[in-house]
Amino acid sequence: METVVITGANRGIGLALTKKFLLLDKHVIATCRDINNAEQLTALSTHGKLTISALEVTSEASVSTFCEQLIGVKIDILINNAGTFGGNKQNTKEMDYTSWLETFSVNTLAPFRLSTALKTNLLLSDHPRIVSISSLMASLVGKGQGSYAYRSSKAALNKVMQVMALEYKAENIIVCPVHPGWVKTDMGGSEADISVEQSRTCLVKLINNLTLEQSGRFWQWDGQELDW
């Protein structure tokens, strides 16, 4: 049985992916910052293949404690889903620099920290995959404006994952940033293009079938390769 670790699994895409992988009989280790504030996730706790763990992805101590609980546990898929859009002041007229740094901590540094910390577990798998939820807004060929903190943090995440893919390829670990689409979640809003169900179904198919040849490339939820 494959084991999947999903961060930020208490809502949105993380929760949807948790439900989908459970339907596929995967063992899911779902994490969130505060288990007491994760009613939809804990409602799934009767499922025998679900483990719920508290994890603050920006805390070195929390990550260390989490990884200690997983010593010797094979991990087949790590999904770095926990993320933030950042504060309201993200433009050339108003910028909250403290919030910008916090956005980088969540969206860029945290996926790197957890991916490297769980490398030993991933090496126990015959088909190890690290998938980090990114965004089309990170693409350098895009022409969108504003949202400086979010865009830059996700663009940096893409580069981190690309470099990691090159380093880990010799050990057969697949590493990819993935754009889940503009999804109708709390973050995406009601005006988004696709439903959570559409996104999660295609994402799971993509993640399950990723190959080493696809590693280090930027993918969209529907399997389309994106320009950096």
Secondary structure in CASP SS format (residue, H / E / C, confidence):
PFRMAT SS
TARGET T0000
AUTHOR 0000-0000-0000
METHOD secondary structure of the structure
MODEL  1
M C 1.00
E C 1.00
T E 1.00
V E 1.00
V E 1.00
I E 1.00
T C 1.00
G C 1.00
A C 1.00
N C 1.00
R C 1.00
G H 1.00
I H 1.00
G H 1.00
L H 1.00
A H 1.00
L H 1.00
T H 1.00
K H 1.00
K H 1.00
F H 1.00
L H 1.00
L H 1.00
L C 1.00
D C 1.00
K C 1.00
H E 1.00
V E 1.00
I E 1.00
A E 1.00
T E 1.00
C E 1.00
R C 1.00
D C 1.00
I H 1.00
N H 1.00
N H 1.00
A C 1.00
E H 1.00
Q H 1.00
L H 1.00
T H 1.00
A C 1.00
L C 1.00
S C 1.00
T C 1.00
H C 1.00
G C 1.00
K C 1.00
L E 1.00
T E 1.00
I E 1.00
S E 1.00
A E 1.00
L C 1.00
E C 1.00
V C 1.00
T C 1.00
S C 1.00
E H 1.00
A H 1.00
S H 1.00
V H 1.00
S H 1.00
T H 1.00
F H 1.00
C H 1.00
E H 1.00
Q C 1.00
L C 1.00
I C 1.00
G C 1.00
V C 1.00
K C 1.00
I C 1.00
D C 1.00
I E 1.00
L E 1.00
I E 1.00
N E 1.00
N C 1.00
A C 1.00
G C 1.00
T C 1.00
F C 1.00
G C 1.00
G C 1.00
N C 1.00
K C 1.00
Q E 1.00
N C 1.00
T C 1.00
K C 1.00
E C 1.00
M E 1.00
D C 1.00
Y H 1.00
T H 1.00
S H 1.00
W H 1.00
L H 1.00
E H 1.00
T H 1.00
F H 1.00
S H 1.00
V H 1.00
N H 1.00
T H 1.00
L H 1.00
A H 1.00
P H 1.00
F H 1.00
R H 1.00
L H 1.00
S H 1.00
T H 1.00
A H 1.00
L C 1.00
K H 1.00
T H 1.00
N H 1.00
L H 1.00
L C 1.00
L C 1.00
S C 1.00
D C 1.00
H C 1.00
P C 1.00
R E 1.00
I E 1.00
V E 1.00
S E 1.00
I E 1.00
S C 1.00
S C 1.00
L H 1.00
M H 1.00
A H 1.00
S C 1.00
L C 1.00
V C 1.00
G C 1.00
K C 1.00
G C 1.00
Q C 1.00
G C 1.00
S C 1.00
Y H 1.00
A H 1.00
Y H 1.00
R H 1.00
S H 1.00
S H 1.00
K H 1.00
A H 1.00
A H 1.00
L H 1.00
N H 1.00
K H 1.00
V H 1.00
M H 1.00
Q H 1.00
V H 1.00
M H 1.00
A H 1.00
L H 1.00
E H 1.00
Y H 1.00
K H 1.00
A H 1.00
E H 1.00
N C 1.00
I C 1.00
I E 1.00
V E 1.00
C E 1.00
P E 1.00
V E 1.00
H E 1.00
P C 1.00
G C 1.00
W C 1.00
V E 1.00
K C 1.00
T C 1.00
D C 1.00
M C 1.00
G C 1.00
G C 1.00
S C 1.00
E C 1.00
A C 1.00
D C 1.00
I E 1.00
S C 1.00
V H 1.00
E H 1.00
Q H 1.00
S H 1.00
R H 1.00
T H 1.00
C H 1.00
L H 1.00
V H 1.00
K H 1.00
L H 1.00
I H 1.00
N H 1.00
N C 1.00
L C 1.00
T C 1.00
L H 1.00
E H 1.00
Q H 1.00
S C 1.00
G C 1.00
R C 1.00
F C 1.00
W E 1.00
Q E 1.00
W C 1.00
D C 1.00
G C 1.00
Q C 1.00
E E 1.00
L C 1.00
D C 1.00
W C 1.00
END
